[in-house]
Amino acid sequence: MGILKIKKNIILYSITVFCTILWVQSCKKIPAKPASQPQVNRVLDTQEVVKKQDPTTPNVSQQQEFSEWPSYPILDIAIKNLENGDPTFFKQPIEDINRLFLDIKKSVPNSLKTNSILVRVKVTETLTHKLNELYSVEVKDLKELNQTKADLIESHSNLIFQINKIREKEAQRIVKPI
């Protein structure tokens, strides 16, 4: 009986070692990516998406909101200029940028005073401040600058998407007859 027990233990041990070796070998097959590589790809992907979008196509919902939101078109034009390679708005003094965002927040139309819109405005404001800071610093990290530009453009498109979503939801609201 002792020999049978020893053979069982050897078989169990062999199976455990075999499974461990397979597991270790399968871990080696996954290619290791450097931490900075996904960020670079994300910047390129975002820039390609921005280039594919046609900025000349007007968005009816967006134009409707601008009539109710007089301060927002200034930011919209500045971000579209940034997409086209003109960052002059983001190089101006921070006081001007602060004043613009204060006006934008004060003049948000009642129909858009939702948490989703206000949060997206705040994200855009934060990224605008970061971009302004990156332009004012003499030591320029191009990777971070390009990433911040891409993030700002993406946050702007998310804000417009949320505005369109709210407008579409309002348009689908059906009044129930009494």
Backbone as ProteinMPNN parsed JSONL, in Angstrom:
{"seq_chain_A": "MGILKIKKNIILYSITVFCTILWVQSCKKIPAKPASQPQVNRVLDTQEVVKKQDPTTPNVSQQQEFSEWPSYPILDIAIKNLENGDPTFFKQPIEDINRLFLDIKKSVPNSLKTNSILVRVKVTETLTHKLNELYSVEVKDLKELNQTKADLIESHSNLIFQINKIREKEAQRIVKPI", "coords_chain_A": {"N_chain_A": [[0.811, -1.191, 0.0], [1.996, 1.249, 0.598], [3.639, 1.743, -1.57], [1.797, 2.199, -3.586], [0.62, 4.553, -2.687], [2.792, 6.261, -2.849], [3.209, 6.273, -5.636], [0.825, 7.515, -6.437], [1.178, 10.07, -5.328], [3.439, 10.893, -6.773], [2.402, 10.975, -9.374], [0.401, 12.952, -9.017], [2.036, 15.087, -8.274], [3.566, 15.334, -10.633], [1.581, 16.06, -12.497], [0.808, 18.53, -11.427], [3.216, 20.005, -11.67], [3.508, 19.919, -14.442], [1.205, 21.374, -15.266], [1.853, 23.849, -14.141], [4.172, 24.51, -15.591], [3.069, 24.722, -18.166], [1.382, 26.912, -17.737], [3.222, 28.957, -17.114], [4.618, 29.045, -19.541], [2.604, 29.877, -21.265], [2.193, 32.434, -20.375], [4.466, 33.722, -21.257], [4.012, 34.018, -23.96], [2.44, 36.227, -24.411], [2.864, 39.362, -25.752], [4.953, 41.856, -24.453], [4.125, 45.194, -23.882], [5.369, 48.486, -24.005], [4.678, 51.025, -21.557], [4.189, 53.579, -22.585], [3.379, 53.238, -25.196], [0.519, 52.667, -25.697], [-0.569, 55.22, -25.228], [0.53, 56.813, -27.245], [-0.565, 55.571, -29.519], [-3.243, 56.115, -28.983], [-3.354, 58.886, -29.198], [-2.785, 59.192, -31.918], [-4.943, 57.762, -33.017], [-7.121, 59.314, -32.129], [-6.563, 61.732, -33.401], [-6.789, 60.917, -36.047], [-9.494, 60.275, -36.14], [-10.582, 62.793, -35.689], [-9.724, 64.093, -38.006], [-11.187, 62.695, -39.887], [-13.775, 63.518, -39.427], [-16.097, 65.834, -40.733], [-15.712, 69.145, -40.449], [-17.099, 71.191, -41.653], [-19.741, 70.558, -41.954], [-22.739, 71.626, -40.797], [-24.32, 71.373, -37.619], [-27.555, 71.039, -36.726], [-28.78, 70.952, -34.171], [-26.715, 71.88, -32.62], [-26.365, 74.512, -33.588], [-28.81, 75.575, -32.836], [-28.568, 75.54, -30.083], [-26.549, 77.409, -29.776], [-27.828, 79.797, -30.226], [-29.191, 80.141, -27.89], [-27.133, 80.144, -26.135], [-24.906, 82.266, -25.796], [-22.115, 82.602, -25.213], [-20.776, 80.261, -25.752], [-20.11, 79.731, -28.53], [-17.627, 80.983, -28.956], [-15.732, 79.394, -27.646], [-16.175, 77.064, -29.084], [-15.336, 77.771, -31.683], [-12.642, 78.29, -31.107], [-11.706, 75.745, -30.418], [-12.151, 74.375, -32.782], [-10.364, 75.767, -34.396], [-8.021, 74.953, -33.151], [-8.022, 72.269, -33.864], [-7.423, 72.6, -36.518], [-4.861, 73.444, -36.358], [-4.27, 75.951, -35.233], [-3.397, 77.369, -32.414], [-3.799, 79.832, -31.057], [-5.787, 80.934, -29.352], [-5.475, 79.459, -27.004], [-3.11, 80.311, -26.052], [-3.39, 82.733, -24.938], [-3.727, 85.091, -22.128], [-4.46, 83.63, -18.929], [-6.52, 84.766, -17.495], [-8.366, 85.709, -19.363], [-9.309, 83.319, -20.418], [-10.421, 82.209, -18.125], [-12.49, 84.065, -17.693], [-14.062, 83.628, -19.969], [-14.954, 80.959, -19.546], [-16.368, 81.35, -17.193], [-18.444, 82.971, -18.134], [-19.589, 81.143, -19.919], [-20.499, 79.136, -18.157], [-22.349, 80.598, -16.665], [-24.267, 81.258, -18.549], [-25.513, 78.953, -19.433], [-28.105, 77.341, -21.094], [-31.386, 76.749, -19.712], [-32.531, 74.319, -20.449], [-30.334, 72.757, -20.793], [-29.082, 72.544, -18.375], [-27.961, 70.242, -16.94], [-26.422, 67.602, -15.068], [-24.744, 66.049, -16.681], [-24.059, 67.704, -18.845], [-22.895, 69.929, -17.527], [-20.707, 68.724, -16.281], [-19.204, 67.923, -18.473], [-18.563, 70.402, -19.546], [-16.938, 71.322, -17.508], [-14.801, 69.49, -17.661], [-13.802, 70.155, -20.168], [-13.014, 72.755, -19.593], [-10.977, 72.284, -17.696], [-9.089, 70.875, -19.254], [-8.528, 72.878, -21.082], [-7.269, 74.76, -19.447], [-5.02, 73.229, -18.764], [-3.814, 72.943, -21.279], [-3.256, 75.613, -21.844], [-1.396, 76.09, -19.829], [0.641, 74.317, -20.628], [1.434, 75.546, -23.0], [2.494, 77.887, -21.98], [4.726, 77.137, -20.561], [8.237, 76.883, -20.854], [9.786, 74.565, -21.358], [8.879, 72.161, -23.448], [6.936, 69.347, -23.623], [6.302, 67.442, -26.135], [4.797, 65.13, -26.51], [3.02, 65.081, -24.335], [1.754, 67.51, -24.814], [0.498, 67.061, -27.32], [-1.172, 64.958, -26.559], [-2.832, 66.245, -24.719], [-4.074, 68.11, -26.401], [-5.503, 66.336, -28.072], [-7.164, 65.146, -26.148], [-8.651, 67.382, -25.341], [-10.014, 68.053, -27.711], [-11.498, 65.73, -27.963], [-13.052, 65.865, -25.604], [-14.566, 68.089, -26.184], [-16.038, 67.188, -28.395], [-17.481, 65.221, -27.077], [-19.044, 66.807, -25.41], [-20.649, 68.155, -27.279], [-21.929, 65.937, -28.36], [-23.409, 65.132, -26.114], [-25.109, 67.323, -25.832], [-26.574, 67.083, -28.193], [-27.783, 64.626, -27.659], [-29.461, 65.222, -25.5], [-31.167, 67.066, -26.712], [-32.318, 65.409, -28.654], [-33.653, 63.621, -27.036], [-35.527, 65.32, -25.869], [-37.002, 65.943, -28.134], [-38.206, 63.547, -28.642], [-39.993, 63.27, -26.646], [-43.189, 62.498, -25.687], [-46.367, 63.836, -25.424], [-48.833, 62.861, -23.24], [-52.235, 62.166, -23.837], [-55.064, 63.44, -22.088]], "CA_chain_A": [[0.0, 0.0, 0.0], [2.878, 2.393, 0.65], [4.136, 2.003, -2.925], [0.672, 2.766, -4.326], [0.463, 5.927, -2.213], [3.927, 7.017, -3.396], [2.944, 6.452, -7.066], [-0.246, 8.53, -6.542], [1.785, 11.373, -5.04], [4.321, 11.235, -7.895], [1.521, 11.355, -10.501], [-0.198, 14.237, -8.671], [3.116, 16.06, -8.348], [3.902, 15.495, -12.053], [0.495, 16.831, -13.132], [0.915, 19.902, -10.916], [4.396, 20.618, -12.295], [3.189, 20.067, -15.864], [0.267, 22.504, -15.39], [2.602, 25.067, -13.821], [5.042, 24.799, -16.736], [2.2, 25.226, -19.24], [0.912, 28.241, -17.367], [4.356, 29.87, -17.261], [4.904, 29.171, -20.972], [1.552, 30.668, -21.912], [2.397, 33.825, -19.979], [5.547, 34.276, -22.064], [3.561, 34.246, -25.322], [1.812, 37.544, -24.486], [3.924, 40.344, -25.98], [5.0, 42.962, -23.504], [4.066, 46.502, -24.53], [5.805, 49.553, -23.118], [3.551, 51.799, -21.031], [3.928, 54.775, -23.374], [2.867, 52.903, -26.521], [-0.908, 52.878, -25.87], [-0.868, 56.64, -25.275], [0.88, 57.297, -28.575], [-1.589, 55.07, -30.43], [-4.496, 56.799, -28.696], [-3.252, 60.224, -29.779], [-2.907, 59.067, -33.363], [-6.309, 57.356, -33.327], [-8.004, 60.453, -31.911], [-6.318, 62.706, -34.449], [-7.35, 60.383, -37.286], [-10.95, 60.416, -36.049], [-10.885, 64.207, -35.855], [-9.537, 64.432, -39.413], [-12.243, 62.069, -40.674], [-15.009, 64.261, -39.251], [-16.168, 66.997, -41.6], [-16.087, 70.276, -39.616], [-17.924, 72.154, -42.38], [-21.129, 70.151, -41.9], [-23.35, 72.238, -39.619], [-25.182, 70.53, -36.817], [-28.728, 71.846, -36.453], [-28.959, 71.044, -32.725], [-25.643, 72.704, -32.106], [-26.664, 75.895, -33.924], [-29.947, 75.974, -32.027], [-28.058, 75.797, -28.746], [-25.752, 78.623, -29.779], [-28.711, 80.958, -30.137], [-29.543, 80.269, -26.479], [-25.903, 80.07, -25.352], [-24.068, 83.206, -26.562], [-20.669, 82.535, -24.936], [-20.198, 78.987, -26.168], [-19.482, 79.708, -29.873], [-16.225, 81.417, -28.885], [-14.97, 78.193, -27.325], [-16.333, 76.137, -30.207], [-14.444, 78.246, -32.762], [-11.255, 78.119, -30.654], [-11.345, 74.322, -30.487], [-12.063, 74.027, -34.213], [-9.087, 76.319, -34.857], [-6.98, 74.077, -32.61], [-8.024, 71.084, -34.731], [-6.791, 72.98, -37.785], [-3.46, 73.799, -36.11], [-4.121, 77.326, -34.772], [-3.626, 77.366, -30.967], [-3.645, 81.179, -30.502], [-6.72, 81.146, -28.239], [-4.975, 78.779, -25.816], [-1.866, 80.966, -25.643], [-3.717, 84.027, -24.341], [-3.654, 85.085, -20.657], [-5.398, 82.728, -18.263], [-7.669, 85.546, -17.027], [-9.34, 85.726, -20.456], [-9.9, 81.985, -20.486], [-11.288, 82.094, -16.94], [-13.679, 84.892, -17.927], [-14.892, 82.943, -20.955], [-15.627, 79.813, -18.933], [-17.351, 81.876, -16.247], [-19.597, 83.359, -18.96], [-20.211, 79.915, -20.454], [-21.238, 78.472, -17.079], [-23.485, 81.434, -16.258], [-25.276, 81.379, -19.599], [-25.998, 77.646, -19.895], [-29.569, 77.354, -21.194], [-32.075, 75.925, -18.711], [-32.755, 72.964, -20.964], [-29.064, 72.025, -20.753], [-28.492, 72.565, -17.036], [-27.953, 68.895, -16.378], [-25.091, 67.225, -14.591], [-23.925, 65.524, -17.777], [-23.521, 68.844, -19.612], [-22.02, 70.73, -16.671], [-19.458, 67.977, -16.076], [-18.422, 67.981, -19.715], [-18.026, 71.769, -19.628], [-15.841, 71.394, -16.537], [-13.679, 68.729, -18.218], [-13.246, 70.986, -21.236], [-12.326, 73.867, -18.927], [-9.744, 71.759, -17.098], [-8.13, 70.591, -20.327], [-8.122, 74.171, -21.642], [-6.268, 75.3, -18.515], [-3.807, 72.429, -18.898], [-3.189, 73.294, -22.55], [-2.71, 76.957, -21.669], [-0.195, 75.937, -19.004], [1.679, 73.683, -21.438], [1.951, 76.532, -23.948], [3.23, 78.939, -21.281], [5.976, 76.58, -20.043], [9.261, 76.888, -21.896], [10.166, 73.19, -21.676], [7.674, 71.569, -24.026], [6.868, 67.903, -23.815], [5.4, 67.34, -27.276], [3.896, 63.999, -26.328], [1.957, 65.525, -23.422], [1.023, 68.574, -25.497], [-0.372, 66.428, -28.317], [-2.188, 64.185, -25.836], [-3.79, 67.2, -24.15], [-4.87, 68.612, -27.531], [-6.436, 65.282, -28.471], [-8.163, 65.005, -25.086], [-9.531, 68.555, -25.39], [-10.883, 67.888, -28.878], [-12.428, 64.647, -27.63], [-14.01, 66.34, -24.606], [-15.466, 69.003, -26.899], [-16.988, 66.384, -29.175], [-18.377, 64.581, -26.109], [-20.002, 67.824, -24.98], [-21.604, 68.344, -28.38], [-22.719, 64.707, -28.412], [-24.362, 65.161, -25.0], [-26.121, 68.332, -26.179], [-27.444, 66.462, -29.207], [-28.54, 63.572, -27.01], [-30.523, 65.856, -24.714], [-32.133, 67.624, -27.676], [-33.042, 64.293, -29.265], [-34.558, 63.098, -26.006], [-36.637, 66.284, -25.764], [-37.809, 65.838, -29.348], [-38.951, 62.29, -28.592], [-40.937, 63.314, -25.53], [-44.559, 62.457, -26.18], [-47.35, 64.322, -24.453], [-49.935, 61.902, -23.098], [-53.54, 62.813, -23.804], [-55.766, 63.302, -20.804]], "C_chain_A": [[0.855, 1.256, 0.0], [3.376, 2.779, -0.728], [3.032, 2.647, -3.758], [0.465, 4.239, -3.95], [1.574, 6.805, -2.794], [3.706, 7.271, -4.892], [1.856, 7.498, -7.281], [0.324, 9.931, -6.337], [2.685, 11.826, -6.184], [3.485, 11.68, -9.089], [0.899, 12.721, -10.24], [0.836, 15.352, -8.789], [3.476, 16.353, -9.797], [2.846, 16.332, -12.772], [0.557, 18.289, -12.699], [2.077, 20.634, -11.574], [4.128, 20.871, -13.771], [2.252, 21.261, -16.092], [0.965, 23.825, -15.123], [3.499, 25.468, -14.987], [4.214, 25.341, -17.905], [1.731, 26.651, -18.963], [2.015, 29.274, -17.55], [4.661, 30.091, -18.741], [3.846, 30.019, -21.67], [1.676, 32.134, -21.547], [3.474, 34.484, -20.829], [5.102, 34.604, -23.477], [2.885, 35.598, -25.492], [2.917, 38.575, -24.662], [3.822, 41.481, -24.967], [5.024, 44.276, -24.272], [4.576, 47.546, -23.543], [4.608, 50.426, -22.738], [3.22, 52.997, -21.905], [3.292, 54.459, -24.726], [1.365, 53.099, -26.659], [-1.279, 54.357, -25.958], [-0.578, 57.206, -26.665], [-0.18, 56.857, -29.58], [-2.903, 55.801, -30.224], [-4.486, 58.208, -29.289], [-3.451, 60.143, -31.285], [-4.333, 58.692, -33.758], [-7.265, 58.526, -33.193], [-7.814, 61.485, -33.005], [-6.877, 62.209, -35.774], [-8.865, 60.516, -37.284], [-11.348, 61.864, -36.274], [-10.75, 64.611, -37.319], [-10.65, 63.856, -40.282], [-13.565, 62.818, -40.552], [-14.969, 65.498, -40.137], [-16.619, 68.192, -40.785], [-16.988, 71.279, -40.335], [-19.397, 71.791, -42.357], [-21.771, 70.735, -40.646], [-24.259, 71.243, -38.909], [-26.359, 71.393, -36.355], [-28.927, 72.027, -34.957], [-27.932, 71.99, -32.128], [-25.935, 74.176, -32.387], [-27.834, 76.418, -33.099], [-29.477, 76.322, -30.613], [-27.244, 77.082, -28.699], [-26.627, 79.86, -29.692], [-29.118, 81.203, -28.688], [-28.303, 80.408, -25.584], [-24.847, 80.951, -26.005], [-22.562, 83.087, -26.335], [-20.009, 81.287, -25.499], [-19.571, 79.004, -27.562], [-18.021, 80.14, -29.882], [-15.329, 80.212, -28.609], [-15.019, 77.198, -28.477], [-15.392, 76.506, -31.355], [-12.981, 78.033, -32.378], [-10.817, 76.662, -30.765], [-11.273, 73.866, -31.941], [-10.778, 74.58, -34.825], [-7.92, 75.462, -34.364], [-6.881, 72.802, -33.444], [-7.292, 71.365, -36.032], [-5.361, 73.482, -37.589], [-3.238, 75.219, -35.641], [-4.428, 77.408, -33.276], [-3.598, 78.755, -30.32], [-4.575, 81.441, -29.318], [-6.148, 80.585, -26.939], [-3.652, 79.349, -25.327], [-2.136, 82.315, -24.988], [-3.674, 83.955, -22.815], [-4.774, 84.251, -20.033], [-6.642, 83.467, -17.774], [-8.765, 85.582, -18.095], [-10.059, 84.383, -20.573], [-10.847, 81.77, -19.304], [-12.592, 82.865, -17.136], [-14.625, 84.206, -18.92], [-15.644, 81.775, -20.323], [-16.635, 80.251, -17.871], [-18.622, 82.294, -16.993], [-20.337, 82.138, -19.501], [-21.055, 79.249, -19.375], [-22.464, 79.277, -16.643], [-24.611, 81.421, -17.279], [-25.758, 80.045, -20.154], [-27.524, 77.701, -19.958], [-30.205, 76.397, -20.176], [-32.272, 74.494, -19.174], [-31.485, 72.112, -20.908], [-28.404, 72.033, -19.381], [-28.672, 71.202, -16.379], [-26.537, 68.574, -15.947], [-24.193, 66.765, -15.73], [-23.311, 66.654, -18.607], [-22.53, 69.633, -18.767], [-20.683, 70.042, -16.411], [-18.595, 68.047, -17.323], [-17.846, 69.377, -19.955], [-16.825, 71.894, -18.696], [-14.605, 70.64, -17.035], [-13.002, 69.543, -19.317], [-12.478, 72.171, -20.644], [-10.987, 73.41, -18.352], [-8.684, 71.497, -18.168], [-7.654, 71.876, -21.01], [-7.066, 74.818, -20.757], [-4.943, 74.542, -18.637], [-3.068, 72.777, -20.188], [-2.565, 74.682, -22.483], [-1.418, 76.897, -20.869], [0.947, 75.311, -19.808], [2.263, 74.658, -22.462], [2.781, 77.602, -23.25], [4.563, 78.449, -20.707], [6.991, 76.512, -21.178], [9.684, 75.492, -22.307], [8.907, 72.483, -22.162], [7.844, 70.076, -24.209], [5.83, 67.685, -24.919], [4.388, 66.211, -27.126], [2.716, 64.419, -25.441], [1.109, 66.618, -24.068], [0.048, 67.99, -26.519], [-1.491, 65.625, -27.658], [-3.257, 65.116, -25.259], [-4.665, 67.796, -25.245], [-5.924, 67.584, -27.933], [-7.536, 65.099, -27.423], [-9.146, 66.169, -25.088], [-10.506, 68.447, -26.558], [-11.922, 66.804, -28.612], [-13.467, 65.099, -26.613], [-15.016, 67.301, -25.233], [-16.495, 68.22, -27.707], [-17.944, 65.624, -28.257], [-19.433, 65.553, -25.6], [-21.07, 68.043, -26.049], [-22.501, 67.116, -28.508], [-23.787, 64.702, -27.317], [-25.458, 66.188, -25.256], [-27.105, 67.736, -27.186], [-28.327, 65.38, -28.597], [-29.712, 64.15, -26.208], [-31.589, 66.429, -25.637], [-32.959, 66.511, -28.324], [-34.051, 63.704, -28.277], [-35.764, 64.017, -25.831], [-37.575, 66.174, -26.961], [-38.67, 64.566, -29.336], [-39.982, 62.259, -27.458], [-42.366, 63.427, -26.069], [-45.499, 62.91, -25.065], [-48.52, 63.352, -24.427], [-51.273, 62.637, -23.074], [-54.242, 62.524, -22.474], [-57.05, 62.523, -20.974]], "O_chain_A": [[0.438, 2.261, -0.575], [3.524, 3.96, -1.041], [3.304, 3.547, -4.552], [0.168, 5.067, -4.811], [1.332, 7.948, -3.183], [3.986, 8.369, -5.373], [1.95, 8.294, -8.216], [-0.002, 10.86, -7.075], [2.698, 13.007, -6.531], [3.825, 12.663, -9.749], [0.866, 13.564, -11.136], [0.555, 16.421, -9.33], [3.674, 17.514, -10.155], [3.181, 17.21, -13.567], [0.377, 19.188, -13.52], [1.922, 21.781, -11.994], [4.483, 21.928, -14.294], [2.474, 22.062, -16.999], [0.701, 24.816, -15.804], [3.575, 26.648, -15.33], [4.613, 26.307, -18.556], [1.695, 27.487, -19.865], [1.767, 30.355, -18.086], [4.936, 31.219, -19.149], [4.166, 30.794, -22.571], [1.297, 32.997, -22.339], [3.401, 35.684, -21.094], [5.759, 35.403, -24.144], [2.765, 36.078, -26.619], [3.814, 38.667, -23.824], [2.738, 41.987, -24.676], [5.826, 44.461, -25.188], [4.242, 47.489, -22.36], [3.649, 50.549, -23.5], [2.057, 53.398, -21.962], [2.713, 55.352, -25.344], [0.939, 53.661, -27.668], [-2.206, 54.716, -26.684], [-1.364, 57.993, -27.193], [-0.643, 57.657, -30.394], [-3.61, 56.08, -31.193], [-5.496, 58.667, -29.821], [-4.198, 60.933, -31.861], [-4.875, 59.236, -34.72], [-8.131, 58.718, -34.047], [-8.789, 62.057, -33.492], [-7.392, 63.008, -36.556], [-9.46, 60.836, -38.313], [-12.328, 62.143, -36.963], [-11.563, 65.384, -37.826], [-11.019, 64.449, -41.295], [-14.391, 62.767, -41.463], [-13.924, 66.135, -40.274], [-17.799, 68.275, -40.443], [-17.586, 72.136, -39.684], [-20.235, 72.623, -42.703], [-21.382, 70.372, -39.536], [-24.88, 70.385, -39.536], [-26.155, 72.386, -35.656], [-29.213, 73.137, -34.507], [-28.239, 72.794, -31.248], [-25.766, 75.01, -31.497], [-27.842, 77.585, -32.708], [-29.946, 77.295, -30.022], [-27.249, 77.776, -27.682], [-26.205, 80.874, -29.136], [-29.364, 82.344, -28.298], [-28.421, 80.751, -24.408], [-23.972, 80.439, -26.703], [-21.796, 83.454, -27.226], [-18.795, 81.27, -25.7], [-18.56, 78.331, -27.762], [-17.255, 79.699, -30.739], [-14.298, 80.031, -29.256], [-14.014, 76.565, -28.803], [-14.732, 75.638, -31.925], [-12.169, 77.643, -33.216], [-9.686, 76.378, -31.16], [-10.418, 73.053, -32.29], [-10.169, 73.934, -35.679], [-6.941, 75.271, -35.086], [-5.782, 72.311, -33.701], [-6.625, 70.49, -36.584], [-4.717, 73.902, -38.551], [-2.094, 75.674, -35.647], [-5.595, 77.506, -32.897], [-3.385, 78.839, -29.11], [-4.175, 82.114, -28.368], [-6.325, 81.187, -25.879], [-3.13, 78.917, -24.3], [-1.203, 82.975, -24.53], [-3.591, 82.859, -22.26], [-5.886, 84.185, -20.556], [-7.708, 82.863, -17.652], [-9.951, 85.497, -17.775], [-11.268, 84.33, -20.8], [-11.937, 81.22, -19.463], [-13.667, 82.378, -16.787], [-15.842, 84.206, -18.729], [-16.845, 81.62, -20.544], [-17.651, 79.585, -17.674], [-19.734, 82.012, -16.546], [-21.568, 82.112, -19.533], [-22.188, 78.842, -19.632], [-23.495, 78.703, -16.293], [-25.78, 81.556, -16.919], [-26.351, 80.005, -21.233], [-28.168, 78.07, -18.975], [-29.625, 75.368, -19.83], [-32.189, 73.562, -18.375], [-31.557, 70.885, -20.968], [-27.272, 71.571, -19.243], [-29.418, 71.036, -15.414], [-25.576, 69.195, -16.403], [-22.999, 67.067, -15.736], [-22.157, 66.557, -19.024], [-21.444, 69.97, -19.237], [-19.647, 70.702, -16.329], [-17.379, 68.214, -17.229], [-16.755, 69.51, -20.509], [-15.815, 72.5, -19.053], [-13.482, 71.106, -16.848], [-11.775, 69.61, -19.383], [-11.414, 72.539, -21.143], [-9.975, 74.092, -18.515], [-7.52, 71.858, -17.999], [-6.512, 71.953, -21.463], [-6.081, 75.363, -21.256], [-3.872, 75.148, -18.614], [-1.843, 72.893, -20.194], [-1.472, 74.902, -23.006], [-0.45, 77.582, -21.2], [2.096, 75.733, -19.679], [3.457, 74.602, -22.759], [3.685, 78.171, -23.862], [5.437, 79.26, -20.4], [6.664, 76.138, -22.305], [9.922, 75.248, -23.491], [7.984, 72.236, -21.386], [8.776, 69.611, -24.866], [4.626, 67.738, -24.667], [3.247, 66.334, -27.571], [1.559, 64.143, -25.761], [-0.109, 66.65, -23.893], [-1.112, 68.398, -26.566], [-2.622, 65.613, -28.143], [-4.447, 64.806, -25.308], [-5.867, 67.97, -25.048], [-7.095, 67.922, -28.112], [-8.704, 64.917, -27.769], [-10.34, 65.973, -24.865], [-11.695, 68.721, -26.402], [-13.086, 66.943, -28.989], [-14.642, 64.755, -26.739], [-16.186, 67.318, -24.85], [-17.68, 68.551, -27.702], [-19.1, 65.404, -28.62], [-20.583, 65.17, -25.384], [-22.26, 68.107, -25.741], [-23.702, 67.246, -28.74], [-24.931, 64.316, -27.56], [-26.619, 65.944, -24.927], [-28.319, 67.873, -27.038], [-29.488, 65.236, -28.979], [-30.821, 63.615, -26.244], [-32.783, 66.291, -25.37], [-34.166, 66.663, -28.516], [-35.164, 63.338, -28.654], [-36.89, 63.548, -25.664], [-38.792, 66.298, -26.821], [-39.735, 64.526, -29.952], [-40.754, 61.306, -27.345], [-42.69, 64.349, -26.817], [-45.432, 62.435, -23.931], [-49.122, 63.058, -25.46], [-51.42, 63.629, -22.36], [-54.023, 61.492, -21.841], [-57.774, 62.306, -20.002]]}, "name": "protein", "num_of_chains": 1, "seq": "MGILKIKKNIILYSITVFCTILWVQSCKKIPAKPASQPQVNRVLDTQEVVKKQDPTTPNVSQQQEFSEWPSYPILDIAIKNLENGDPTFFKQPIEDINRLFLDIKKSVPNSLKTNSILVRVKVTETLTHKLNELYSVEVKDLKELNQTKADLIESHSNLIFQINKIREKEAQRIVKPI"}
